[in-house]
Structures are given as structure tokens and as C-alpha cells.
Amino acid sequence: MTDPVNNPDHYTSGDIECIDAIKAAMTTNEYFGYLRGNCIKYIWRYRQKNGLEDLRKAEWYLRRLCNEFEFDPFNDPLA
């Protein structure tokens, strides 16, 4: 069974995961904004669309943002 939050099949096929390609294509500022925007999107719509699954997706993006910040807090474009 696939995991629609952590490893959706449509984002993990091929040699590179979609999130890694997105990060590589963006500046740090753009990537942090992308992660923040996805957190907002999934929290915004969870009651109308996928409920708990959307909250878990928001959590996934927030965790990714926290990990990026923890890795290099001085690279935060919003600081």
C-alpha cells in the first residue's frame, strides 16, 4: 500500500524525488516560500477536502521547513 503523505507514487518515480528537483530549481528564498505556501494550502483546505490526510501533508511540509532551517539557520531568507 502506498503512503499518500510521505511517499506518494506519483512524486517518487524515477531517479530523483519531485521535492528534490523543486529545491534544486529554486533559490533558498523561493524554496522556503514554497514550503510555507504548501503548509498554508493544506491547513486551509483540510475541512473541505481530505481532512486528516491534508493536516499530515501540512505537517510534512512544516517538518521539511524546520529541517532546512535547522540545517542552516543563517540561510533563512526571511531573517
Jmol script that loads the backbone (N, CA, C; Angstrom):
load data "model"
ATOM      1  N   MET A   1       0.843  -1.187   0.000  1.00  0.00           N
ATOM      2  CA  MET A   1       0.000   0.000   0.000  1.00  0.00           C
ATOM      3  C   MET A   1       0.882   1.242   0.000  1.00  0.00           C
ATOM      4  N   THR A   2       0.514   2.227  -0.761  1.00  0.00           N
ATOM      5  CA  THR A   2       1.309   3.448  -0.846  1.00  0.00           C
ATOM      6  C   THR A   2       0.962   4.393   0.295  1.00  0.00           C
ATOM      7  N   ASP A   3       1.879   5.300   0.565  1.00  0.00           N
ATOM      8  CA  ASP A   3       1.691   6.315   1.603  1.00  0.00           C
ATOM      9  C   ASP A   3       1.460   7.644   0.904  1.00  0.00           C
ATOM     10  N   PRO A   4       0.220   8.150   0.889  1.00  0.00           N
ATOM     11  CA  PRO A   4      -0.081   9.367   0.135  1.00  0.00           C
ATOM     12  C   PRO A   4       0.505  10.636   0.739  1.00  0.00           C
ATOM     13  N   VAL A   5       1.055  10.550   1.946  1.00  0.00           N
ATOM     14  CA  VAL A   5       1.647  11.722   2.587  1.00  0.00           C
ATOM     15  C   VAL A   5       3.159  11.730   2.423  1.00  0.00           C
ATOM     16  N   ASN A   6       3.820  10.659   2.817  1.00  0.00           N
ATOM     17  CA  ASN A   6       5.283  10.639   2.837  1.00  0.00           C
ATOM     18  C   ASN A   6       5.933  10.132   1.556  1.00  0.00           C
ATOM     19  N   ASN A   7       5.282   9.253   0.837  1.00  0.00           N
ATOM     20  CA  ASN A   7       5.859   8.691  -0.389  1.00  0.00           C
ATOM     21  C   ASN A   7       4.798   8.434  -1.452  1.00  0.00           C
ATOM     22  N   PRO A   8       4.140   9.468  -1.941  1.00  0.00           N
ATOM     23  CA  PRO A   8       3.145   9.216  -2.987  1.00  0.00           C
ATOM     24  C   PRO A   8       3.829   8.727  -4.264  1.00  0.00           C
ATOM     25  N   ASP A   9       3.246   7.698  -4.868  1.00  0.00           N
ATOM     26  CA  ASP A   9       3.855   7.102  -6.064  1.00  0.00           C
ATOM     27  C   ASP A   9       4.120   8.118  -7.165  1.00  0.00           C
ATOM     28  N   HIS A  10       3.207   9.055  -7.360  1.00  0.00           N
ATOM     29  CA  HIS A  10       3.345   9.997  -8.470  1.00  0.00           C
ATOM     30  C   HIS A  10       4.441  11.040  -8.245  1.00  0.00           C
ATOM     31  N   TYR A  11       5.054  11.088  -7.061  1.00  0.00           N
ATOM     32  CA  TYR A  11       6.162  12.015  -6.808  1.00  0.00           C
ATOM     33  C   TYR A  11       7.498  11.311  -6.611  1.00  0.00           C
ATOM     34  N   THR A  12       7.480   9.988  -6.557  1.00  0.00           N
ATOM     35  CA  THR A  12       8.714   9.268  -6.251  1.00  0.00           C
ATOM     36  C   THR A  12       9.153   8.321  -7.365  1.00  0.00           C
ATOM     37  N   SER A  13       8.578   8.435  -8.534  1.00  0.00           N
ATOM     38  CA  SER A  13       9.004   7.580  -9.632  1.00  0.00           C
ATOM     39  C   SER A  13      10.231   8.193 -10.294  1.00  0.00           C
ATOM     40  N   GLY A  14      11.104   7.351 -10.784  1.00  0.00           N
ATOM     41  CA  GLY A  14      12.326   7.842 -11.425  1.00  0.00           C
ATOM     42  C   GLY A  14      13.477   7.928 -10.450  1.00  0.00           C
ATOM     43  N   ASP A  15      14.548   8.567 -10.888  1.00  0.00           N
ATOM     44  CA  ASP A  15      15.778   8.620 -10.100  1.00  0.00           C
ATOM     45  C   ASP A  15      15.797   9.714  -9.046  1.00  0.00           C
ATOM     46  N   ILE A  16      14.986  10.738  -9.215  1.00  0.00           N
ATOM     47  CA  ILE A  16      15.009  11.857  -8.279  1.00  0.00           C
ATOM     48  C   ILE A  16      13.582  12.120  -7.797  1.00  0.00           C
ATOM     49  N   GLU A  17      13.464  12.413  -6.524  1.00  0.00           N
ATOM     50  CA  GLU A  17      12.153  12.717  -5.968  1.00  0.00           C
ATOM     51  C   GLU A  17      11.761  14.142  -6.364  1.00  0.00           C
ATOM     52  N   CYS A  18      10.498  14.362  -6.592  1.00  0.00           N
ATOM     53  CA  CYS A  18       9.991  15.652  -7.058  1.00  0.00           C
ATOM     54  C   CYS A  18      10.426  16.808  -6.150  1.00  0.00           C
ATOM     55  N   ILE A  19      10.339  16.636  -4.835  1.00  0.00           N
ATOM     56  CA  ILE A  19      10.689  17.714  -3.900  1.00  0.00           C
ATOM     57  C   ILE A  19      12.153  18.117  -4.050  1.00  0.00           C
ATOM     58  N   ASP A  20      13.018  17.165  -4.361  1.00  0.00           N
ATOM     59  CA  ASP A  20      14.436  17.472  -4.556  1.00  0.00           C
ATOM     60  C   ASP A  20      14.663  18.251  -5.848  1.00  0.00           C
ATOM     61  N   ALA A  21      13.905  17.929  -6.886  1.00  0.00           N
ATOM     62  CA  ALA A  21      14.006  18.673  -8.141  1.00  0.00           C
ATOM     63  C   ALA A  21      13.497  20.101  -7.954  1.00  0.00           C
ATOM     64  N   ILE A  22      12.420  20.259  -7.200  1.00  0.00           N
ATOM     65  CA  ILE A  22      11.886  21.595  -6.920  1.00  0.00           C
ATOM     66  C   ILE A  22      12.918  22.423  -6.166  1.00  0.00           C
ATOM     67  N   LYS A  23      13.521  21.835  -5.131  1.00  0.00           N
ATOM     68  CA  LYS A  23      14.534  22.549  -4.350  1.00  0.00           C
ATOM     69  C   LYS A  23      15.702  22.972  -5.229  1.00  0.00           C
ATOM     70  N   ALA A  24      16.138  22.077  -6.105  1.00  0.00           N
ATOM     71  CA  ALA A  24      17.279  22.371  -6.971  1.00  0.00           C
ATOM     72  C   ALA A  24      16.982  23.490  -7.968  1.00  0.00           C
ATOM     73  N   ALA A  25      15.709  23.650  -8.324  1.00  0.00           N
ATOM     74  CA  ALA A  25      15.322  24.644  -9.322  1.00  0.00           C
ATOM     75  C   ALA A  25      15.061  26.025  -8.730  1.00  0.00           C
ATOM     76  N   MET A  26      15.074  26.130  -7.389  1.00  0.00           N
ATOM     77  CA  MET A  26      14.705  27.387  -6.746  1.00  0.00           C
ATOM     78  C   MET A  26      15.842  27.966  -5.925  1.00  0.00           C
ATOM     79  N   THR A  27      15.756  29.263  -5.701  1.00  0.00           N
ATOM     80  CA  THR A  27      16.655  29.883  -4.728  1.00  0.00           C
ATOM     81  C   THR A  27      16.181  29.470  -3.336  1.00  0.00           C
ATOM     82  N   THR A  28      16.989  29.727  -2.331  1.00  0.00           N
ATOM     83  CA  THR A  28      16.591  29.416  -0.950  1.00  0.00           C
ATOM     84  C   THR A  28      15.317  30.162  -0.587  1.00  0.00           C
ATOM     85  N   ASN A  29      15.240  31.423  -0.944  1.00  0.00           N
ATOM     86  CA  ASN A  29      14.057  32.228  -0.649  1.00  0.00           C
ATOM     87  C   ASN A  29      12.808  31.632  -1.305  1.00  0.00           C
ATOM     88  N   GLU A  30      12.913  31.254  -2.557  1.00  0.00           N
ATOM     89  CA  GLU A  30      11.782  30.657  -3.263  1.00  0.00           C
ATOM     90  C   GLU A  30      11.382  29.330  -2.625  1.00  0.00           C
ATOM     91  N   TYR A  31      12.362  28.516  -2.284  1.00  0.00           N
ATOM     92  CA  TYR A  31      12.078  27.198  -1.712  1.00  0.00           C
ATOM     93  C   TYR A  31      11.421  27.314  -0.339  1.00  0.00           C
ATOM     94  N   PHE A  32      11.913  28.210   0.521  1.00  0.00           N
ATOM     95  CA  PHE A  32      11.273  28.416   1.821  1.00  0.00           C
ATOM     96  C   PHE A  32       9.835  28.884   1.616  1.00  0.00           C
ATOM     97  N   GLY A  33       9.604  29.760   0.663  1.00  0.00           N
ATOM     98  CA  GLY A  33       8.254  30.219   0.362  1.00  0.00           C
ATOM     99  C   GLY A  33       7.364  29.105  -0.146  1.00  0.00           C
ATOM    100  N   TYR A  34       7.925  28.233  -0.961  1.00  0.00           N
ATOM    101  CA  TYR A  34       7.188  27.074  -1.466  1.00  0.00           C
ATOM    102  C   TYR A  34       6.744  26.179  -0.315  1.00  0.00           C
ATOM    103  N   LEU A  35       7.661  25.895   0.600  1.00  0.00           N
ATOM    104  CA  LEU A  35       7.322  25.047   1.742  1.00  0.00           C
ATOM    105  C   LEU A  35       6.262  25.701   2.625  1.00  0.00           C
ATOM    106  N   ARG A  36       6.434  26.983   2.902  1.00  0.00           N
ATOM    107  CA  ARG A  36       5.459  27.713   3.726  1.00  0.00           C
ATOM    108  C   ARG A  36       4.093  27.757   3.043  1.00  0.00           C
ATOM    109  N   GLY A  37       4.099  27.999   1.745  1.00  0.00           N
ATOM    110  CA  GLY A  37       2.849  28.064   0.996  1.00  0.00           C
ATOM    111  C   GLY A  37       2.086  26.743   1.021  1.00  0.00           C
ATOM    112  N   ASN A  38       2.801  25.642   0.928  1.00  0.00           N
ATOM    113  CA  ASN A  38       2.136  24.347   0.982  1.00  0.00           C
ATOM    114  C   ASN A  38       1.572  24.065   2.369  1.00  0.00           C
ATOM    115  N   CYS A  39       2.262  24.491   3.406  1.00  0.00           N
ATOM    116  CA  CYS A  39       1.705  24.369   4.768  1.00  0.00           C
ATOM    117  C   CYS A  39       0.366  25.096   4.839  1.00  0.00           C
ATOM    118  N   ILE A  40       0.351  26.324   4.364  1.00  0.00           N
ATOM    119  CA  ILE A  40      -0.873  27.127   4.400  1.00  0.00           C
ATOM    120  C   ILE A  40      -1.975  26.466   3.582  1.00  0.00           C
ATOM    121  N   LYS A  41      -1.637  26.008   2.382  1.00  0.00           N
ATOM    122  CA  LYS A  41      -2.629  25.399   1.490  1.00  0.00           C
ATOM    123  C   LYS A  41      -3.320  24.208   2.152  1.00  0.00           C
ATOM    124  N   TYR A  42      -2.536  23.305   2.704  1.00  0.00           N
ATOM    125  CA  TYR A  42      -3.129  22.095   3.264  1.00  0.00           C
ATOM    126  C   TYR A  42      -3.916  22.374   4.543  1.00  0.00           C
ATOM    127  N   ILE A  43      -3.474  23.318   5.348  1.00  0.00           N
ATOM    128  CA  ILE A  43      -4.245  23.683   6.534  1.00  0.00           C
ATOM    129  C   ILE A  43      -5.537  24.388   6.122  1.00  0.00           C
ATOM    130  N   TRP A  44      -5.450  25.224   5.109  1.00  0.00           N
ATOM    131  CA  TRP A  44      -6.601  25.992   4.644  1.00  0.00           C
ATOM    132  C   TRP A  44      -7.741  25.074   4.182  1.00  0.00           C
ATOM    133  N   ARG A  45      -7.398  24.001   3.474  1.00  0.00           N
ATOM    134  CA  ARG A  45      -8.417  23.197   2.809  1.00  0.00           C
ATOM    135  C   ARG A  45      -8.802  21.913   3.520  1.00  0.00           C
ATOM    136  N   TYR A  46      -8.172  21.582   4.645  1.00  0.00           N
ATOM    137  CA  TYR A  46      -8.358  20.253   5.221  1.00  0.00           C
ATOM    138  C   TYR A  46      -9.818  19.915   5.537  1.00  0.00           C
ATOM    139  N   ARG A  47     -10.615  20.882   5.941  1.00  0.00           N
ATOM    140  CA  ARG A  47     -12.018  20.594   6.283  1.00  0.00           C
ATOM    141  C   ARG A  47     -12.873  20.342   5.034  1.00  0.00           C
ATOM    142  N   GLN A  48     -12.507  20.929   3.921  1.00  0.00           N
ATOM    143  CA  GLN A  48     -13.294  20.781   2.705  1.00  0.00           C
ATOM    144  C   GLN A  48     -12.819  19.638   1.805  1.00  0.00           C
ATOM    145  N   LYS A  49     -11.597  19.152   2.019  1.00  0.00           N
ATOM    146  CA  LYS A  49     -11.092  18.190   1.053  1.00  0.00           C
ATOM    147  C   LYS A  49     -10.719  16.854   1.693  1.00  0.00           C
ATOM    148  N   ASN A  50      -9.534  16.737   2.251  1.00  0.00           N
ATOM    149  CA  ASN A  50      -9.032  15.423   2.672  1.00  0.00           C
ATOM    150  C   ASN A  50      -8.841  15.252   4.174  1.00  0.00           C
ATOM    151  N   GLY A  51      -9.341  16.179   4.982  1.00  0.00           N
ATOM    152  CA  GLY A  51      -9.302  16.023   6.430  1.00  0.00           C
ATOM    153  C   GLY A  51      -7.910  15.766   6.992  1.00  0.00           C
ATOM    154  N   LEU A  52      -7.797  14.694   7.733  1.00  0.00           N
ATOM    155  CA  LEU A  52      -6.549  14.365   8.421  1.00  0.00           C
ATOM    156  C   LEU A  52      -5.373  14.199   7.452  1.00  0.00           C
ATOM    157  N   GLU A  53      -5.630  13.647   6.280  1.00  0.00           N
ATOM    158  CA  GLU A  53      -4.545  13.495   5.293  1.00  0.00           C
ATOM    159  C   GLU A  53      -3.937  14.847   4.939  1.00  0.00           C
ATOM    160  N   ASP A  54      -4.757  15.871   4.753  1.00  0.00           N
ATOM    161  CA  ASP A  54      -4.237  17.203   4.443  1.00  0.00           C
ATOM    162  C   ASP A  54      -3.472  17.789   5.624  1.00  0.00           C
ATOM    163  N   LEU A  55      -3.937  17.551   6.844  1.00  0.00           N
ATOM    164  CA  LEU A  55      -3.183  18.021   8.016  1.00  0.00           C
ATOM    165  C   LEU A  55      -1.835  17.330   8.100  1.00  0.00           C
ATOM    166  N   ARG A  56      -1.781  16.065   7.750  1.00  0.00           N
ATOM    167  CA  ARG A  56      -0.491  15.350   7.742  1.00  0.00           C
ATOM    168  C   ARG A  56       0.427  15.858   6.641  1.00  0.00           C
ATOM    169  N   LYS A  57      -0.148  16.252   5.515  1.00  0.00           N
ATOM    170  CA  LYS A  57       0.660  16.839   4.445  1.00  0.00           C
ATOM    171  C   LYS A  57       1.218  18.190   4.893  1.00  0.00           C
ATOM    172  N   ALA A  58       0.396  18.987   5.563  1.00  0.00           N
ATOM    173  CA  ALA A  58       0.886  20.267   6.095  1.00  0.00           C
ATOM    174  C   ALA A  58       2.018  20.017   7.078  1.00  0.00           C
ATOM    175  N   GLU A  59       1.855  19.018   7.919  1.00  0.00           N
ATOM    176  CA  GLU A  59       2.895  18.658   8.883  1.00  0.00           C
ATOM    177  C   GLU A  59       4.173  18.231   8.165  1.00  0.00           C
ATOM    178  N   TRP A  60       4.055  17.497   7.067  1.00  0.00           N
ATOM    179  CA  TRP A  60       5.216  17.044   6.300  1.00  0.00           C
ATOM    180  C   TRP A  60       6.003  18.253   5.772  1.00  0.00           C
ATOM    181  N   TYR A  61       5.276  19.224   5.199  1.00  0.00           N
ATOM    182  CA  TYR A  61       5.946  20.415   4.677  1.00  0.00           C
ATOM    183  C   TYR A  61       6.547  21.260   5.798  1.00  0.00           C
ATOM    184  N   LEU A  62       5.864  21.352   6.922  1.00  0.00           N
ATOM    185  CA  LEU A  62       6.403  22.095   8.061  1.00  0.00           C
ATOM    186  C   LEU A  62       7.654  21.417   8.599  1.00  0.00           C
ATOM    187  N   ARG A  63       7.643  20.100   8.681  1.00  0.00           N
ATOM    188  CA  ARG A  63       8.827  19.367   9.142  1.00  0.00           C
ATOM    189  C   ARG A  63       9.989  19.584   8.183  1.00  0.00           C
ATOM    190  N   ARG A  64       9.699  19.587   6.902  1.00  0.00           N
ATOM    191  CA  ARG A  64      10.745  19.826   5.898  1.00  0.00           C
ATOM    192  C   ARG A  64      11.320  21.232   6.060  1.00  0.00           C
ATOM    193  N   LEU A  65      10.454  22.216   6.286  1.00  0.00           N
ATOM    194  CA  LEU A  65      10.905  23.587   6.505  1.00  0.00           C
ATOM    195  C   LEU A  65      11.755  23.675   7.773  1.00  0.00           C
ATOM    196  N   CYS A  66      11.317  23.038   8.836  1.00  0.00           N
ATOM    197  CA  CYS A  66      12.094  23.031  10.082  1.00  0.00           C
ATOM    198  C   CYS A  66      13.465  22.392   9.874  1.00  0.00           C
ATOM    199  N   ASN A  67      13.508  21.291   9.140  1.00  0.00           N
ATOM    200  CA  ASN A  67      14.785  20.621   8.881  1.00  0.00           C
ATOM    201  C   ASN A  67      15.720  21.495   8.054  1.00  0.00           C
ATOM    202  N   GLU A  68      15.181  22.183   7.066  1.00  0.00           N
ATOM    203  CA  GLU A  68      16.006  23.084   6.261  1.00  0.00           C
ATOM    204  C   GLU A  68      16.562  24.212   7.128  1.00  0.00           C
ATOM    205  N   PHE A  69      15.716  24.769   7.977  1.00  0.00           N
ATOM    206  CA  PHE A  69      16.135  25.860   8.851  1.00  0.00           C
ATOM    207  C   PHE A  69      17.158  25.365   9.870  1.00  0.00           C
ATOM    208  N   GLU A  70      16.921  24.194  10.430  1.00  0.00           N
ATOM    209  CA  GLU A  70      17.843  23.624  11.417  1.00  0.00           C
ATOM    210  C   GLU A  70      19.208  23.341  10.800  1.00  0.00           C
ATOM    211  N   PHE A  71      19.207  22.897   9.547  1.00  0.00           N
ATOM    212  CA  PHE A  71      20.448  22.604   8.838  1.00  0.00           C
ATOM    213  C   PHE A  71      21.293  23.858   8.656  1.00  0.00           C
ATOM    214  N   ASP A  72      20.635  24.980   8.355  1.00  0.00           N
ATOM    215  CA  ASP A  72      21.365  26.224   8.122  1.00  0.00           C
ATOM    216  C   ASP A  72      20.504  27.423   8.509  1.00  0.00           C
ATOM    217  N   PRO A  73      20.379  27.718   9.825  1.00  0.00           N
ATOM    218  CA  PRO A  73      19.501  28.800  10.255  1.00  0.00           C
ATOM    219  C   PRO A  73      19.909  30.181   9.752  1.00  0.00           C
ATOM    220  N   PHE A  74      21.184  30.346   9.371  1.00  0.00           N
ATOM    221  CA  PHE A  74      21.640  31.648   8.896  1.00  0.00           C
ATOM    222  C   PHE A  74      21.326  31.844   7.422  1.00  0.00           C
ATOM    223  N   ASN A  75      20.782  30.828   6.801  1.00  0.00           N
ATOM    224  CA  ASN A  75      20.408  30.896   5.392  1.00  0.00           C
ATOM    225  C   ASN A  75      18.913  31.193   5.253  1.00  0.00           C
ATOM    226  N   ASP A  76      18.246  31.533   6.348  1.00  0.00           N
ATOM    227  CA  ASP A  76      16.809  31.838   6.310  1.00  0.00           C
ATOM    228  C   ASP A  76      16.603  33.161   5.586  1.00  0.00           C
ATOM    229  N   PRO A  77      15.959  33.131   4.427  1.00  0.00           N
ATOM    230  CA  PRO A  77      15.782  34.375   3.668  1.00  0.00           C
ATOM    231  C   PRO A  77      14.812  35.348   4.327  1.00  0.00           C
ATOM    232  N   LEU A  78      14.083  34.906   5.333  1.00  0.00           N
ATOM    233  CA  LEU A  78      13.117  35.783   5.984  1.00  0.00           C
ATOM    234  C   LEU A  78      13.684  36.462   7.227  1.00  0.00           C
ATOM    235  N   ALA A  79      14.904  36.103   7.567  1.00  0.00           N
ATOM    236  CA  ALA A  79      15.524  36.683   8.780  1.00  0.00           C
ATOM    237  C   ALA A  79      15.961  38.112   8.535  1.00  0.00           C
TER     238      ALA A  79
END
end "model"
wireframe off; spacefill off
backbone 0.3
color backbone group
